[in-house]
């Protein structure tokens, strides 16, 4: 795990659960690596909504996350931004 964040208590989602986000650096048996972002209700981040992140972007990490009732916006130091609507990570998805 290269980055971890949780939604602030001031942001309430309709499934009434806390939500977490993580940037995961994965390695394959062939030596390739990739970055994926996971957002969901599991504090261990073993399940949720997965988003592939370009390796060049993911390698720089995450600069910030902004949680709102409509979703979460993730900013990277490269200037890239990803917005994930809440409907994709609510109710254990």
N, C-alpha and C positions, 0 to 999 in steps of 0.2 A: 504494500500500500504506500503510495507516494504522497497522498493528500487525503485528508478526511475532514468533513464538516457536518454539522447538523443544523436543521432548521431552527431558528430561534423560537422560543415559546410564544412570542408575540404574533407569530404566523400560525393560524389555525386552519387545518385542512379538514374537509368534510368527513374523512374517515377517522378523525379524532385520534390519530396516532402520531408519534414523533417520526421524523423522517431524516435520513442520513444520505450523504453523498461521499463517494470515494473515487480516487483515481488509482487504478490498478495497473502496475507494470507486469505484463505476463511474458513468460519465456516458453518457447516450444522445445521439444526434444531435438529439433534440427538446428537449434541455436538462434532462431529468429525471435524477435521480441515485438510486442505491440502494447498499446495503451488502450484501456477501456475505462469508461466512467460508469459507475453503478449508483442508482438513486432508488431508495426504497425504505421500508419500515424496519428492516432487519439491521440492528446495530452492528452485527458482525459482517454486514455487506456480502453475505453469501448468495442472496437473491435480490431481485428488484429489476428495474428497467436498465438495460445495458446499452451504452452508446460507444461505438468505436471512435477513437480519437487518433488523428494523424500522428505518426511517430515523432515527426519534427516538432509538432505542437505539444504533445504529451511529455516529451523529454524535458521541456522547460518548466513543467509543473503547472499549477493553477495559481493565478494571482488573487482572485476573489470570487465569492459566491454571493448572490443576492436572492434571497428567498422572498417570494410574494405568494399571495393566495392563488395566483394564476399559474405559478410554476417557479422554476429556479434558473437564473442566468449565471453562467460560468464564464469568467474572463481569464484569458491566458496571457502571460507576459509577451507573447508574440503579437498581441493585438486581436487575436481571434476571440470570438464570443460564441457560445452555444446557449440557446434557450430551450429548456425541456418543459413543456406544458404539464401541469399537475396531473391531468387525467392519465398520463402515462406511468406515473409512479404511485398513484393512490390505490388503496385496497390490496396491497401486497403484490402488485405487478412487478 
